[in-house]
Amino acid sequence: MPDQDSAARQPPLRIGVLVDEQTLPRFEEEILRRIQASQFANIEVVIRAPKLTQSAPTATHPSAVFHRYERRDLRRRNDPANDPLAKVDCRGILVAVPSVELASEPRREGAADASAQDAIAGELRELSLDVVIQLGSCALPAEYMSLCRYGVWSILLGDPNSDTSGPPYFWETYRNDAVSTAAVLVHDAQRQLVVEIGHFATRPTSLAWNRRQPCWTAVALLLQRLEVLAHRGWDAASCNAVAYAPRMRRFISPSNSQMLRWLARDSWQKLAKRIQGRTVKHWRIATRVGGQIRPADGRADLGGFRFHESPQGHFYADPMLWNRDGRNWLFFEDYHYATHLGTISCAEVLPDGALGPTMDVLSRPYHLSFPFLLEDGGELYMIPESGDNGAIELFRCVEFPDRWEYDCALLDFAAVDTTITWIGDRYWLFTSVPEPRANAMQLQLYSSPSLRGEWAPHPCNPISNDIRCNRGGGAMFIDGERVIRVSQDGSRIYGHSFSFHEIVDLTPETYRERLMLNVDPSWSQGLIGTHTYARCGDVEAVDGVMRRRRKGTAV
């Protein structure tokens, strides 16, 4: 990009907004509102450009059946005020912002309007724009590209690697894809980059539902990158960037026959869900002594794991292991069907893999799960998932294993599945934060020289927006010389599988990991999901979920 300095910038960024009409999709209106309300950017000019004409081969307009389905689905599944693609009038937001009008034809030497276009270019040059944000269906002509310091930014609703498009997120729903994608693009006259990308679980039963997370989270992705640009410069804002080759995208609309086939399939799926409503997803924990999954081997041998049954009316999940005085202890979520709340329990793992008596460890008026454990300064601490209480909470062990007291809140926002590791000279905290409007998870990374210190966000945040790996699946561990992060995949269903990632680059400025191994639920007959893994010495624990018949509040 132009002027690729690494020096930190000071707010506010000078923003130009490129639009083709006064009405925009609601999620693009949200971009304007949040920039206007921010402290890191100002909208300096509205650049009005003609709408792009579609030059790629296209199908006919969406079919009558599609239009009827879309209207009905929006009425049934979506709050109109939360429909990201509903058109809204943006004149009120931009009424006080100066505007310029671009010509509908490219500049030609000697043309009658050349001087007018030169005047527009001069006016834009005087504004010293940092970024132009492209909204609607228009593009900034090449002759104006050099007038914005950090290029033209836009949101792509769909997979950047796909050469087809259509009604946003319909084909992902139609094909029942595992994920639906949104990306933040930045381009100038020379190249185009994907500076951020998100992958979200596809909702196959509703187009309205499937649009919600990608569209609303794309707003957050764009604003997050702009804020990093304002405070830390281009190098930090582009730390996740990959090159993008623009392609001619074919717009394909669903025909009446395709819609009818899909609606028939959708009806069968809804019938199956009603039948499944008589069942419940029941989680169990399994342990193994003497074996060990080695992610570097590229395959997972889970033979020898022994499942443990929970009492009636409960399920067990989220295993964590801790060794104290030569004895191995299993801490886990103890979910109560009657109250729909989880508490934390523990049991000793005996030498043969059996469990000793279960003890209640920690309960609160809100849901607890994922009891991550760590030692600091000779004290043992627990960080259970406490997102329902709006904070990442730290508890100190008063008497091992079953007496714990509240210590403090490490961070005062809702997050789930927090893990901490010590690398180099500081603690590194990984946690999954829900995007407020659409509840899509973002994996965030923070660091601090002390457990109760000031936790600084990493400049590459969010380090993952991929539903297949942006949520913790257990405590990190060392495998040989590798630091392994465990994640869970929630694309097909919640907690479908877990994966091991080697952390290959972790500094205050950079983060990089690589996928080593994925473990799906096929390792044990009847499982439909498996999402947490733990190890301690030669003891391992894993959980798995299967369907069981519902019997009131007991299973």
C-alpha positions as CSV (number, residue, x, y, z in Angstrom):
1,M,0.0,0.0,0.0
2,P,1.2,3.6,-0.4
3,D,3.4,5.0,2.3
4,Q,3.7,1.8,4.3
5,D,5.3,3.2,7.4
6,S,5.5,1.3,10.6
7,A,5.3,4.4,12.8
8,A,2.3,4.6,15.0
9,R,-0.4,7.0,13.8
10,Q,-2.4,9.3,15.9
11,P,-6.1,9.6,15.6
12,P,-8.3,10.7,13.9
13,L,-8.0,9.0,10.6
14,R,-9.4,11.1,7.7
15,I,-12.0,9.1,6.0
16,G,-13.8,9.4,2.6
17,V,-17.0,7.5,2.0
18,L,-17.7,6.3,-1.5
19,V,-21.4,5.8,-2.2
20,D,-23.7,5.4,-5.2
21,E,-27.0,6.4,-3.6
22,Q,-28.5,7.8,-0.5
23,T,-30.0,4.4,0.7
24,L,-27.6,1.7,1.9
25,P,-28.0,-1.7,3.5
26,R,-28.4,-1.4,7.3
27,F,-25.1,-2.9,8.1
28,E,-23.3,-0.3,5.9
29,E,-25.3,2.4,7.7
30,E,-23.9,1.0,11.0
31,I,-20.4,1.5,9.6
32,L,-21.1,5.2,9.1
33,R,-22.8,5.6,12.5
34,R,-19.9,3.9,14.4
35,I,-17.2,6.0,12.5
36,Q,-19.1,9.2,13.3
37,A,-19.3,8.2,17.0
38,S,-15.6,7.1,17.2
39,Q,-12.6,8.9,18.6
40,F,-10.2,7.5,16.0
41,A,-11.7,8.6,12.7
42,N,-13.7,11.4,11.0
43,I,-15.6,11.3,7.8
44,E,-14.3,14.2,5.8
45,V,-16.1,13.8,2.5
46,V,-18.8,11.8,0.7
47,I,-17.7,10.8,-2.8
48,R,-20.7,10.1,-4.9
49,A,-20.0,7.7,-7.8
50,P,-22.2,6.0,-10.5
51,K,-23.3,2.5,-9.7
52,L,-21.3,-0.3,-11.3
53,T,-22.8,-2.1,-14.3
54,Q,-22.6,-5.9,-14.2
55,S,-20.3,-7.0,-16.9
56,A,-20.0,-10.7,-15.9
57,P,-22.3,-13.3,-17.3
58,T,-25.5,-13.3,-15.2
59,A,-28.5,-15.4,-14.7
60,T,-32.0,-14.0,-14.6
61,H,-33.3,-12.1,-11.6
62,P,-34.1,-14.2,-8.5
63,S,-37.2,-16.2,-9.1
64,A,-40.7,-15.5,-7.9
65,V,-40.4,-18.5,-5.5
66,F,-37.2,-17.0,-4.1
67,H,-38.8,-13.6,-3.5
68,R,-41.8,-15.1,-1.7
69,Y,-39.5,-17.3,0.4
70,E,-37.2,-14.4,1.3
71,R,-40.1,-12.2,2.5
72,R,-41.7,-15.0,4.5
73,D,-38.4,-16.0,6.1
74,L,-37.6,-12.4,7.1
75,R,-41.1,-12.0,8.7
76,R,-40.7,-15.3,10.6
77,R,-37.0,-15.4,11.5
78,N,-35.8,-11.8,11.7
79,D,-36.5,-8.7,13.6
80,P,-36.7,-6.1,10.8
81,A,-34.6,-3.7,12.7
82,N,-31.8,-6.4,12.8
83,D,-32.0,-7.3,9.1
84,P,-28.5,-6.3,7.9
85,L,-29.5,-6.0,4.2
86,A,-32.6,-3.9,4.7
87,K,-32.2,-0.6,2.8
88,V,-32.2,2.6,5.0
89,D,-31.8,6.3,4.2
90,C,-28.4,7.6,5.3
91,R,-28.9,11.2,4.5
92,G,-29.3,12.1,8.1
93,I,-25.9,10.7,9.1
94,L,-24.0,12.5,6.3
95,V,-26.0,15.7,6.0
96,A,-23.2,17.9,7.4
97,V,-20.4,16.2,5.5
98,P,-19.2,17.9,2.2
99,S,-19.6,15.9,-0.9
100,V,-18.1,15.6,-4.4
101,E,-19.6,14.1,-7.5
102,L,-17.5,11.9,-9.8
103,A,-18.1,11.7,-13.5
104,S,-19.7,8.7,-15.0
105,E,-17.0,8.3,-17.7
106,P,-13.2,7.8,-17.2
107,R,-11.1,10.9,-17.7
108,R,-9.9,11.4,-21.3
109,E,-7.3,14.0,-22.2
110,G,-8.9,16.9,-24.1
111,A,-12.4,16.0,-23.0
112,A,-14.7,18.8,-22.2
113,D,-15.1,17.7,-18.6
114,A,-11.4,17.0,-18.0
115,S,-10.9,20.3,-16.1
116,A,-13.8,19.5,-13.9
117,Q,-12.4,16.1,-13.0
118,D,-9.0,17.7,-12.4
119,A,-10.7,20.1,-10.0
120,I,-12.3,17.1,-8.1
121,A,-8.9,15.4,-7.9
122,G,-7.4,18.6,-6.5
123,E,-10.2,18.9,-4.0
124,L,-9.7,15.3,-2.8
125,R,-5.9,15.8,-2.7
126,E,-6.3,18.8,-0.4
127,L,-8.3,16.6,2.1
128,S,-5.3,14.3,2.6
129,L,-7.5,11.3,3.0
130,D,-6.1,8.3,4.8
131,V,-8.8,5.8,3.7
132,V,-11.7,5.7,1.4
133,I,-14.5,3.3,2.4
134,Q,-16.4,1.9,-0.5
135,L,-20.1,1.3,0.2
136,G,-22.9,0.3,-2.2
137,S,-22.2,-0.9,-5.8
138,C,-19.6,1.5,-7.0
139,A,-15.9,1.8,-7.4
140,L,-13.3,4.5,-7.1
141,P,-11.8,5.2,-10.6
142,A,-8.1,4.3,-10.9
143,E,-7.0,8.0,-11.4
144,Y,-8.2,8.8,-7.9
145,M,-6.5,5.8,-6.1
146,S,-3.4,7.6,-5.2
147,L,-5.4,10.3,-3.3
148,C,-6.0,8.0,-0.3
149,R,-3.0,7.1,1.8
150,Y,-4.0,3.6,2.8
151,G,-6.2,2.6,-0.1
152,V,-9.9,1.8,-0.6
153,W,-11.5,-0.4,2.0
154,S,-14.6,-2.5,1.4
155,I,-16.5,-5.5,2.7
156,L,-17.0,-8.6,0.5
157,L,-20.0,-10.6,1.5
158,G,-18.9,-14.1,0.5
159,D,-15.8,-16.1,-0.1
160,P,-13.0,-14.1,-1.7
161,N,-11.8,-17.3,-3.5
162,S,-15.2,-18.0,-5.1
163,D,-15.9,-17.0,-8.7
164,T,-19.7,-17.0,-8.2
165,S,-22.1,-14.8,-6.3
166,G,-25.8,-14.4,-5.9
167,P,-28.3,-13.3,-3.3
168,P,-26.0,-12.8,-0.3
169,Y,-25.5,-16.1,1.6
170,F,-28.2,-18.0,-0.2
171,W,-25.9,-20.5,-2.0
172,E,-24.1,-21.3,1.3
173,T,-27.5,-22.1,2.8
174,Y,-28.7,-24.0,-0.3
175,R,-25.5,-26.2,-0.4
176,N,-25.5,-26.6,3.4
177,D,-21.8,-25.4,3.5
178,A,-20.0,-25.7,6.8
179,V,-19.2,-22.0,6.8
180,S,-20.2,-18.7,5.4
181,T,-17.6,-16.0,4.8
182,A,-17.1,-12.2,4.9
183,A,-13.9,-10.4,4.2
184,V,-12.4,-6.9,4.5
185,L,-10.6,-5.9,1.4
186,V,-8.1,-3.1,0.9
187,H,-6.9,-2.1,-2.6
188,D,-5.0,0.6,-4.5
189,A,-3.9,0.9,-8.1
190,Q,-1.3,-1.9,-7.8
191,R,-2.7,-4.7,-5.6
192,Q,-5.6,-6.0,-3.5
193,L,-5.4,-7.5,0.0
194,V,-7.7,-9.3,2.4
195,V,-6.8,-7.7,5.7
196,E,-9.4,-9.6,7.7
197,I,-11.7,-12.5,7.1
198,G,-14.4,-14.2,9.1
199,H,-15.9,-17.7,8.7
200,F,-19.2,-18.3,10.4
201,A,-21.4,-21.4,10.9
202,T,-23.9,-21.7,8.1
203,R,-27.5,-21.7,9.3
204,P,-29.1,-24.1,6.7
205,T,-32.7,-23.6,7.8
206,S,-33.0,-19.8,7.3
207,L,-31.5,-17.3,4.9
208,A,-32.3,-14.5,7.3
209,W,-30.4,-16.2,10.2
210,N,-27.5,-17.1,7.9
211,R,-27.0,-13.5,6.8
212,R,-26.9,-12.1,10.4
213,Q,-23.5,-13.1,11.7
214,P,-21.4,-12.4,8.6
215,C,-22.9,-9.1,7.8
216,W,-22.9,-7.6,11.3
217,T,-19.5,-9.1,12.3
218,A,-18.0,-7.7,9.1
219,V,-18.8,-4.2,10.5
220,A,-16.8,-5.0,13.6
221,L,-13.9,-6.4,11.5
222,L,-13.7,-3.3,9.4
223,L,-13.9,-0.9,12.4
224,Q,-11.3,-3.0,14.4
225,R,-8.8,-2.8,11.6
226,L,-9.4,1.0,11.1
227,E,-8.8,1.5,14.9
228,V,-5.6,-0.4,14.8
229,L,-4.5,1.6,11.7
230,A,-5.3,4.9,13.6
231,H,-3.3,3.9,16.7
232,R,-0.6,1.6,15.6
233,G,-0.1,2.2,11.9
234,W,-0.3,0.2,8.7
235,D,2.0,-2.6,9.6
236,A,-0.1,-3.5,12.6
237,A,-3.4,-3.1,10.7
238,S,-2.2,-5.5,8.0
239,C,-0.6,-8.1,10.2
240,N,-3.2,-10.7,9.0
241,A,-3.2,-9.6,5.4
242,V,-3.0,-12.0,2.4
243,A,-2.9,-11.1,-1.3
244,Y,-6.1,-11.3,-3.1
245,A,-6.5,-11.7,-6.9
246,P,-9.7,-10.0,-8.0
247,R,-11.8,-12.1,-10.3
248,M,-14.8,-11.8,-12.5
249,R,-17.6,-13.1,-10.3
250,R,-20.7,-14.6,-12.0
251,F,-24.0,-13.6,-10.4
252,I,-26.2,-16.7,-10.3
253,S,-29.8,-16.5,-9.1
254,P,-31.8,-19.5,-7.8
255,S,-34.4,-20.7,-10.3
256,N,-38.0,-21.7,-9.3
257,S,-37.0,-25.5,-9.7
258,Q,-33.9,-25.1,-7.5
259,M,-36.0,-23.2,-4.8
260,L,-38.7,-25.9,-4.8
261,R,-36.1,-28.7,-4.4
262,W,-34.4,-26.8,-1.6
263,L,-37.7,-26.1,0.2
264,A,-38.6,-29.7,0.0
265,R,-35.3,-30.7,1.6
266,D,-35.7,-28.0,4.2
267,S,-39.1,-29.4,5.2
268,W,-37.6,-32.8,5.8
269,Q,-34.8,-31.3,7.9
270,K,-37.3,-29.4,10.0
271,L,-39.3,-32.6,10.5
272,A,-36.1,-34.4,11.6
273,K,-35.4,-31.5,14.1
274,R,-38.9,-31.9,15.6
275,I,-38.2,-35.6,16.1
276,Q,-34.8,-34.8,17.6
277,G,-36.7,-32.4,19.9
278,R,-37.6,-35.6,21.9
279,T,-33.9,-36.1,22.5
280,V,-31.2,-34.2,24.3
281,K,-27.5,-33.7,23.6
282,H,-25.9,-35.5,26.5
283,W,-22.2,-34.9,27.2
284,R,-19.9,-37.4,28.9
285,I,-16.2,-37.4,29.9
286,A,-13.7,-40.1,29.1
287,T,-10.2,-40.6,30.6
288,R,-7.2,-42.7,29.5
289,V,-3.9,-43.5,31.4
290,G,-0.8,-44.5,29.6
291,G,-1.5,-43.3,26.1
292,Q,-1.0,-39.9,24.6
293,I,-2.1,-38.1,21.4
294,R,0.9,-36.7,19.5
295,P,-0.3,-33.9,17.2
296,A,3.0,-34.0,15.3
297,D,2.2,-37.5,14.1
298,G,-0.7,-36.2,12.1
299,R,-3.1,-38.8,13.3
300,A,-5.0,-39.4,16.6
301,D,-5.2,-42.8,18.3
302,L,-8.0,-42.5,20.9
303,G,-8.2,-46.2,21.7
304,G,-8.5,-47.0,25.4
305,F,-10.5,-44.0,26.6
306,R,-13.0,-44.9,29.2
307,F,-16.3,-43.0,29.5
308,H,-17.8,-42.1,32.9
309,E,-21.5,-41.6,33.5
310,S,-22.9,-38.7,35.3
311,P,-25.8,-38.9,37.8
312,Q,-29.3,-38.7,36.5
313,G,-30.2,-35.1,35.6
314,H,-26.6,-34.0,34.9
315,F,-24.0,-34.1,32.2
316,Y,-20.2,-33.8,32.5
317,A,-18.1,-31.8,29.9
318,D,-15.1,-29.5,29.6
319,P,-12.5,-31.7,31.3
320,M,-9.3,-30.2,32.8
321,L,-6.5,-32.1,34.6
322,W,-4.2,-31.1,37.5
323,N,-1.6,-33.0,39.4
324,R,-1.2,-32.4,43.1
325,D,1.2,-34.4,45.3
326,G,1.4,-37.2,42.7
327,R,-2.3,-37.5,42.4
328,N,-4.2,-36.6,39.2
329,W,-7.5,-34.7,39.5
330,L,-10.2,-34.1,36.9
331,F,-12.1,-30.8,37.1
332,F,-15.1,-30.4,34.8
333,E,-18.4,-28.7,34.1
334,D,-21.3,-30.4,36.0
335,Y,-24.4,-29.3,34.1
336,H,-27.8,-29.5,35.8
337,Y,-30.7,-30.1,33.3
338,A,-33.3,-28.9,35.8
339,T,-31.7,-25.4,36.3
340,H,-29.9,-25.1,32.9
341,L,-26.8,-24.0,34.8
342,G,-23.4,-25.5,35.1
343,T,-21.3,-25.7,38.2
344,I,-17.7,-27.0,38.7
345,S,-17.0,-30.4,40.2
346,C,-13.9,-32.6,40.5
347,A,-12.8,-36.2,41.0
348,E,-9.5,-38.0,41.4
349,V,-8.4,-40.0,38.4
350,L,-7.3,-43.4,39.8
351,P,-4.3,-45.3,38.4
352,D,-6.5,-47.6,36.3
353,G,-8.4,-44.6,34.8
354,A,-11.5,-44.9,37.0
355,L,-12.8,-41.9,38.9
356,G,-13.0,-41.4,42.6
357,P,-15.9,-39.8,44.4
358,T,-17.2,-36.6,42.8
359,M,-16.9,-33.4,44.8
360,D,-18.7,-30.1,44.3
361,V,-16.1,-27.4,43.8
362,L,-17.6,-24.1,42.8
363,S,-21.1,-22.8,42.1
364,R,-22.5,-19.3,41.4
365,P,-25.9,-17.9,40.6
366,Y,-24.9,-17.9,36.9
367,H,-23.5,-20.6,34.5
368,L,-20.0,-21.9,35.0
369,S,-18.0,-24.2,32.8
370,F,-14.5,-24.7,31.3
371,P,-12.6,-24.7,34.6
372,F,-9.1,-23.6,33.4
373,L,-6.4,-24.0,36.2
374,L,-3.0,-22.3,36.6
375,E,-0.4,-21.8,39.3
376,D,1.1,-18.4,40.1
377,G,3.4,-17.5,43.0
378,G,2.8,-20.8,44.7
379,E,-1.0,-20.3,44.6
380,L,-3.5,-22.3,42.5
381,Y,-6.1,-20.4,40.6
382,M,-9.1,-21.2,38.4
383,I,-10.7,-19.2,35.6
384,P,-14.0,-20.8,34.8
385,E,-16.1,-19.6,31.9
386,S,-18.3,-17.0,33.5
387,G,-19.5,-15.1,30.5
388,D,-23.1,-14.9,31.8
389,N,-21.7,-12.6,34.5
390,G,-20.0,-10.3,32.0
391,A,-16.4,-10.8,33.2
392,I,-13.4,-13.1,33.1
393,E,-13.2,-14.1,36.8
394,L,-10.3,-15.4,38.8
395,F,-10.8,-17.7,41.8
396,R,-8.1,-18.7,44.3
397,C,-7.9,-22.2,45.9
398,V,-8.3,-22.0,49.6
399,E,-8.2,-25.7,50.3
400,F,-7.5,-28.2,47.5
401,P,-9.5,-29.5,45.8
402,D,-12.9,-28.2,46.7
403,R,-12.7,-24.8,48.5
404,W,-12.3,-21.8,46.2
405,E,-12.9,-18.1,46.7
406,Y,-13.4,-15.2,44.3
407,D,-10.2,-13.2,43.8
408,C,-10.8,-10.6,41.0
409,A,-12.0,-9.9,37.5
410,L,-9.1,-10.1,35.1
411,L,-11.1,-8.4,32.3
412,D,-14.5,-6.8,32.6
413,F,-16.3,-8.0,29.5
414,A,-18.2,-11.2,28.6
415,A,-15.9,-13.9,27.1
416,V,-15.8,-17.7,27.1
417,D,-13.2,-20.5,27.3
418,T,-10.3,-18.5,28.6
419,T,-6.8,-20.1,28.8
420,I,-3.5,-18.5,29.9
421,T,0.1,-19.6,29.3
422,W,3.5,-18.1,30.3
423,I,5.9,-17.7,27.3
424,G,9.0,-15.5,27.4
425,D,8.5,-12.8,30.0
426,R,4.8,-12.5,30.2
427,Y,1.4,-14.2,30.5
428,W,-0.6,-14.6,27.3
429,L,-4.4,-14.8,27.7
430,F,-6.5,-16.4,24.9
431,T,-10.3,-15.8,25.1
432,S,-13.3,-15.9,22.8
433,V,-15.4,-12.7,22.8
434,P,-18.9,-12.6,21.2
435,E,-19.6,-9.8,18.8
436,P,-22.5,-7.9,20.5
437,R,-25.0,-7.7,17.7
438,A,-24.7,-11.1,16.1
439,N,-23.0,-13.1,18.8
440,A,-20.2,-14.4,16.5
441,M,-17.1,-15.4,18.4
442,Q,-13.7,-13.7,18.0
443,L,-10.6,-15.2,19.4
444,Q,-8.7,-12.4,21.2
445,L,-5.2,-12.4,22.7
446,Y,-4.0,-10.3,25.6
447,S,-0.7,-10.1,27.5
448,S,0.5,-9.0,30.9
449,P,3.8,-9.4,32.9
450,S,1.7,-10.4,35.9
451,L,-1.6,-12.3,36.5
452,R,-3.4,-9.4,38.0
453,G,-1.6,-6.8,35.9
454,E,-2.9,-4.6,33.1
455,W,-3.9,-6.9,30.2
456,A,-2.9,-5.3,26.9
457,P,-4.7,-6.3,23.7
458,H,-2.6,-7.8,20.9
459,P,-2.4,-5.6,17.8
460,C,-3.4,-8.6,15.6
461,N,-6.7,-9.0,17.4
462,P,-8.9,-10.7,16.6
463,I,-6.4,-13.5,15.9
464,S,-9.2,-15.7,14.6
465,N,-12.7,-15.1,13.3
466,D,-13.1,-18.7,12.1
467,I,-15.8,-20.7,13.7
468,R,-13.7,-23.8,13.1
469,C,-11.0,-22.7,15.5
470,N,-11.8,-19.4,17.3
471,R,-12.9,-21.0,20.6
472,G,-10.7,-22.8,23.2
473,G,-10.9,-26.6,23.4
474,G,-8.7,-27.1,26.4
475,A,-5.6,-25.9,28.2
476,M,-2.5,-25.3,26.1
477,F,0.3,-27.8,26.6
478,I,3.9,-28.6,25.5
479,D,4.4,-31.4,23.0
480,G,8.2,-31.9,22.7
481,E,9.3,-28.3,22.0
482,R,6.0,-27.2,20.5
483,V,3.4,-25.0,22.3
484,I,0.0,-26.4,21.4
485,R,-3.2,-24.5,21.4
486,V,-6.4,-26.6,21.5
487,S,-9.5,-25.2,19.7
488,Q,-13.0,-26.5,19.0
489,D,-14.9,-26.5,15.8
490,G,-18.5,-25.2,16.0
491,S,-19.3,-25.1,12.3
492,R,-21.5,-28.1,11.8
493,I,-22.9,-28.2,15.3
494,Y,-21.7,-26.7,18.6
495,G,-18.7,-28.6,19.7
496,H,-18.3,-30.8,16.6
497,S,-14.6,-31.5,16.9
498,F,-11.3,-30.2,18.4
499,S,-8.0,-29.3,16.8
500,F,-4.3,-28.9,17.8
501,H,-2.5,-25.8,16.6
502,E,1.3,-25.2,17.0
503,I,2.0,-21.6,18.0
504,V,5.0,-20.8,15.7
505,D,5.3,-17.0,16.3
506,L,4.2,-15.1,19.4
507,T,5.6,-11.7,20.2
508,P,4.0,-8.4,21.4
509,E,3.6,-7.5,17.7
510,T,3.0,-10.8,15.8
511,Y,1.0,-14.0,16.1
512,R,1.0,-17.0,13.9
513,E,-0.1,-20.6,14.4
514,R,-0.5,-23.7,12.1
515,L,-3.0,-26.4,12.2
516,M,-1.5,-29.8,13.1
517,L,-4.4,-32.2,13.7
518,N,-8.2,-32.3,13.8
519,V,-10.1,-34.9,15.9
520,D,-13.7,-35.5,14.9
521,P,-16.3,-37.5,16.8
522,S,-15.9,-40.7,14.7
523,W,-13.4,-41.9,17.3
524,S,-16.2,-43.4,19.3
525,Q,-19.4,-44.9,18.1
526,G,-22.5,-42.8,18.6
527,L,-20.8,-39.5,19.2
528,I,-21.9,-36.4,17.3
529,G,-19.4,-34.0,18.9
530,T,-16.2,-33.9,20.9
531,H,-14.8,-30.5,21.9
532,T,-12.4,-30.5,24.8
533,Y,-9.1,-32.3,25.4
534,A,-6.8,-32.2,28.4
535,R,-3.6,-33.9,29.4
536,C,-1.4,-34.1,32.5
537,G,1.6,-36.4,32.5
538,D,0.4,-39.8,31.2
539,V,-3.3,-39.0,31.9
540,E,-5.7,-37.7,29.3
541,A,-9.3,-36.6,29.3
542,V,-11.7,-35.9,26.5
543,D,-15.5,-35.3,26.2
544,G,-18.1,-36.4,23.7
545,V,-21.8,-35.8,23.1
546,M,-24.5,-38.1,21.8
547,R,-28.3,-37.9,21.6
548,R,-30.4,-39.5,24.3
549,R,-34.1,-39.6,24.8
550,R,-35.5,-36.8,26.9
551,K,-37.2,-37.7,30.2
552,G,-38.4,-34.4,31.7
553,T,-35.3,-32.9,33.3
554,A,-33.5,-36.2,33.7
555,V,-31.5,-38.3,31.3
